[in-house]
Amino acid sequence: MSVDSSFDLQHVWHPYTSMLKPLPCYPVESAQGVYLTLESGEQLIDGMSSWWACIHGYNVPELNQAATEQLAKMSHVMFGGITHQPAVDLCKKLVDITPSSLEKVFISDSGSVAVEVALKMAMQYWHAKQQPRSKFLTVRNGYHGDTFGAMGVTDPANSMHQLYSDFLPKHFFVSAPKTGFYQEWDESELDEIRALLADKHQQIAAIIIEPIVQGAGGMRIYHPNYLKGLRALADEYQLLLIADEIATGFGRTGKLFACEHAEIQPDILCLGKALTGGYMSLAATLTTTHVAEVVCSGEAGVFMHGPTFMGNPLACAVANANLDLLLASPWQQRVSQIESQLKTLLTPLQELRNVADTRVLGAIGVVEATESYDVAELQRIFISQGVWIRPFGKLIYIMPPYIINNEQLTCLVNAIRLALIQQLD
């Protein structure tokens, strides 16, 4: 049975899309490996890992099996007053593979909710210490999700959330890191944040940041020393540091977690996206024993959050299989090979006069154009070349599944080159 595209166009609201002038949507019939198969028969190499989640590609036998076996037992039970092996196993794995200080795990439904949980943890932490604080410190060009707390710590001036700025709490923002990952570190990068903390630290509950890679806020890749500096400043002023690794976790940057590039440990860590290998929505917020104990020592006596689908057994079972598959695979070698090939293929694109910059880290490749182009037009070009790439603003980027081979990756970059050249005509 084919998708009713007419109904979809008139009634189905897709992400970041106008109902007055909706972008075209291409019906997908199936997916296998790195390929999406459209109803019209075309096979497209997926350069997006379905918004960075499907790190093993599609229709993965091990994940299919985990889902099938768990379905035969139970798909869901409430997590209040009940526990189950898939959730316990997942928390064990996360405690084992994340920084050693993170020992308490709160499972939730999505990345945005994981950030909401982190913000609430930080606020309840200071409330329990009888020093209520409602402000957070972060950097410009960041992105932490579409729910209200997450929007509040997303750059209000340089993001898709600008129109909500009058309704959101006002937090402290400093300039985005400027020194690139491979550039020589400039210690003055931290001067602005040092000055702000010296003046405002008693109002601030936590610093929140996307480690090393700023995702949807601009695909910026910054120097690890900036993250090291934030950790040192958080320690100096006894503030919590929240690392939002929803986009960067599970090997995407070449390290299992991006914090490892700076050899730091956050007080709170947010995970999502690739946690289930893209099979279903699941997220986790991890924190230290100290933070958890302080949070629960206050007036409420408990952490005040409890999603209906918290600890969903089906999602946890798939996440367990996903992490087992990742850790048993040569993921470091695969990501390193993707990084090497992307550097070789993307760097020459800087010669085009409509390319401002190219950036690569791990299995992330970014082309920043000198101007924004029509998304629908670019996607028609990409589909004609047998690839699926979803640009935004001036950015054309790819985050392919780790299983992609050299030929498939070359096809993705060649399609980007062709699209850019056609915009010059």
N, C-alpha and C positions, 0 to 999 in steps of 0.2 A: 504494500500500500504506500503510495507516494505522499509526500508532505503537501498539504493544502497551502501552497504559497500565497494565494490570494487572501485567505483568512489570516495567515501569519502577517502579511503586510498591513492589514487593516486593524488587527486586534492584539497582536503579540508585541509587547514592548521589550526590545532588546537593549543590552547595556549601552549607555551613553549614546542613545539614538533618539532622534526626533520622531514623534508620531505624525508630524506635519510633512516632513520630508525624510522618511526612513531610508537608511542605507540598504542596499540590496543584501539579501541573505541567501546563501547557497545551501540547499538541502544536502545533508550528509546521510548516506545510506549505511555506511559501515566504516570501521577503522581497523587497521592491522599494521603492526610495526610502526613505521614512521609515516604511513600513508593514510590519508582521508579519502574515501571513495564517495564521490558525489552521486546523487541519483541519476544525473545525466551521463555518468560513466567515467568522467575524468578522475584520475588518481592524482592527488596533490601531496607533495612532501611537506609535512607539517614543520614549520620553523618556529612555532610558538609553544610547543608542548602544552597546548590548551591552557594558555595563560600560566605557563611555567610549572605545571603540575605533573604532567605525564612523562616523568623522567625515563621510564622504561619503554615508552611508546604505548601502543594500544593493543587490546585483546591479549594481555599477557597471561600465559597459561597458569603460572603460579598464583597470580592474583585472582584469576577466575576461579581456581580451585578453592582458595581460601574463602571467597565469597559464597560459593556453592555449599561448602561444608558448614559454614556458619549459618546459612539460611535454613539448613535442615535442623538446626538446634534452636535458634531464636534470632530474630532480626533486631529486636529491641526490648529492653526492660528499663524501667526508671533506675536512676543511679542513686536516688535517695534511699538509704537504708538497705540497698542491695549492691552486691559487687559481682564480678564474674571474671573468668580467666583471661579473656581477650584484653580487658582493660588493665588488669594487673600485669600481664605480660608486656603490654605496650609501655606502661609506666616504667617497668624495669629496664626495658631497652632504652627509653629516653634518658633515664637517669644515668645509664651506663655510657652512652655515647656523647652526651652533652658535657659542658665544663663541670668539673668535679664538685664545685660548690653548690650546684643546683640539684636539690634532693627532693623537692616537693612538686607534684605535677597536678595541674588543674586542666582537665580535658573539656573542650568546648566544640562548637559546631563549625566555626569558620574563622578565617584570619582576622577579620574586623572584630569579632567577638573576643578573640585572644588578646587583642590590643585593649579592648574595653576592660577585660579582666585585669590586665597588667596595670592600667591606670587606676582602677578601683583598689587594687592591692596596695598601690603606693599611697593613695589617699587614706585608706583605712589604717595603714601602717603609722602614718603621722597622727591620725586621730587617736589611735591607741596610745601613742606616746604623749598625748595631751598637748600636742603642738599642731593643731589642724592646719593643713596646707592644701591649697586648691590649684596651685599653678604648676605648670610643667615647662621645661626648657627644651627646645629643639632647634633644628636648623632649617633654613629656607630650602625650598625645592624638595622637601621630604613628602612622603605619602604613607599613610598608615591605615587607610580603609575608608569606607563610606558611611559608617554609623557615626552618631553625633560626637561621642567622645573621641573617636579616631579622627574625625574631621577637624576637631578642635586643635589637634597637634599636627595637622597637615597644613602646609604653607597656605595661608588664606589669600595671599596675593598672586601666587604663581601656580595655582592648581585649579582643577575643575570644580572646587568647592568655594570659589570666591563669592558666589552669590549668596551663600549661607553665612557669610562672615558676621553680619549684624546679629545673628541668632546664637552664635557659638561663644563659649567662654574665651576670654582673652588670655593667651599664654605668652611666654617669652620666646622670641625667635631671634637667632643670630644668622649672619651670612652663611651660606652653604660653604663647605670645604672647597677650596680652590685648587690646591695642589693635587695633581693627578697621581694615580697609583704608582706610575713608573717615574715620576719626576722627583727632583731633589726636594727634600722636605724643608719647609720654611716655618720655623718655630713661631713667627709672628701670626700665623694662622689662628692661633689660640688666644690672641690678645683680646679680641672682642668678647669672647665668652668668659675669659678671666675677669674682665672689668664688670660684666653684668653679674657674674656670680658674687663678686666682692660686695656688690651693692644690694642684690636681691635674693641671696641664697636662702634667707629665712622664710621666704614666701614659697619656695620651690619644693615640691614633693619628690620629683625625679627628673632626670634627663632621659629623653627617649630619642633613639636614632636608629636608622637602618645601617647596619655595619657595612662599610666599604663600598656598597653599591646603593645609590638612591634609585629606586625603581621607577614607578609610574610618574614621579615628579620630575623626571628628566634623564633617567638612565645615566647618571653621573657616577664615575668610579674614582674614589678619592684615596688619599694616602693613608696607610695603616697607622702612622704616627698621630693622625688626628684622633683616631679612636683611642689610642693609648693615652693621649692627653686628656680626653674626656674622662677616662677611667680614673686618672690621677686627680683630676679636679673634683670628681664626684667623691672620691675618698677624702680629699682635703676638706670639703665642706659637709661631709657625712650625708651625702645625698644618694639616692638609689639611681642606678643606671639600668635602663630598660633597653634591651637589644631586640629590635623587630627583625627577626630572621625569616619572616614568612616567605619572602621571595628568594632569599639567599641561602637558606638552609638546605641540607642534604646534598652537598657537593657541587652546587651550581657555580661557585666561584673558584673551584679547584681545591678548596678545603671543605671538610664535612660541614663546618659552620664558619661563616665569614669572620667571626670574632677571632678565629685562630690566626688570621693574618696579622693581627696586632697582639696576639698572645695575651688577651685579656679575658676576664670572666665577668659577665654582667650579674646584677642582682636579680633581674627578672628577664626571662627569655621567651619570646613569642615565636611559635612555629605553626605552619599550616601548609597550604598549597601541595607540595610534593609529599606530604606526610603519608597519604594513601596511594601515591603513585598516580594521582588524578582520577581515582575510581569514584570517590564520593567525598563530600565535605567533612572535614575533621580538622581540629586545631588543638594546640596545647600551649599552656603558659606554665613555665617552670620557674621556681624561685628557691631561695636558700632556706635552710632551717630557721635561721635567725629572723628573716622577714615573715615567714609563716607563723612563727611563735609570737612575734610582736602583734601581727594582725589579729590573732585569736586571743590575745590577752586583753583586748579593749572591751568597751562597753557591750558590744554585740556578742562577743565570745565566739563568734564564727565568722567566716568570710561570707559576705552577703551577696552570693551569686549562685545560680543553679539552673542552667539551661535544661529544657525538657529532654533534649536528645544528648545530654552529657554522657560520655562514656558509651555511646551507642555500640553494642557488641559487633554488629556487622562491619561498621567502619573500623573499629579497633582490630578486628581479625584481619581485614585487608591491609591495614597499616602495619601490622606485625609481619605479614608476608612480604610487604613492600620493603620494609627495613632489612629483613633477612636477605632478600634478593639483592638489594643495593650493596650491603656490606660484604656479600659473598662474590660480588662481581668485581671486575677490574675497573671500577668507576674512576679512580684517579688517572689511570692510563687513558681511558676514553676521554675524560674531560680535558686532559693535557693535550691530547691529539686534536681535539676540537679547537682548543685555544690556539695551538700552533698554526693550524690551517686557517683559522679566521684572521690571525695577524697577517699571514701571507696574502690572503685574498682581499681583505678589506682595506689594508693600508694604501694600495694603489688608487683606491677610489677617491682619495684626497686630491688627486690631480684634477678631478672634475670641478668646474667652477661653481657648481651648485652644491658642493659638499663642504661643510664647515669643519667637520672633524669626524674621525672614526675612533672607536674605543673597543677594547677587547679585554675581558678577564674571564678565565675559565670557559664555561660554555655559554658565554654572553658576548654577542657581537652587536655593535651599535654604529649606525651611520646617522650623523646629524646633518641635515640639509640646511641650506641657507634660508629656506622659506618653507612654509607649510604647503603641502599639495593635497589635492582632492583624494580622500581616502577611497571612494568608490572607484575612481579612475585607476589608482594604483593597484587596487585589488583585482580589477579586470586584467591588468597587465600580468600580475603575479599568477593568476589562474591560467591565463593563456600559456604561461611558462611551466605549468605543472607544479606550482608551489603555493603554500598557504602562509602568508605573512600579513600581519595586522599592524600597520603603522599608526602612530598618533602624533599630532602636531608636526614638528619638524623631524621627528625621529622615525627611522626605519630600523628596526632591530630584530634580531633572531635569538631565541633561546631554545635550540632544538633538543629533542630527546637524546640522552647520552648514547643510545644505540645507533645513532646516525652514522653512515659510512662516508668516506671521503667524496665519493661521486655525488651522493645526495646533498652533502653540504656545499659542494661546488655549484650544484644546480641552484640552491638558495641564493648564494652570493651573486651568481651570474644574473639571476632574475632581478636582484636589487640594482645591479649595474645597468641592465637594460632599462629598467623603469626610470632611473636617474637620467640616463642619456636621452630617453624620449621626452623628458620634461625640459630638456635644453632646446628641443626643436621649436 
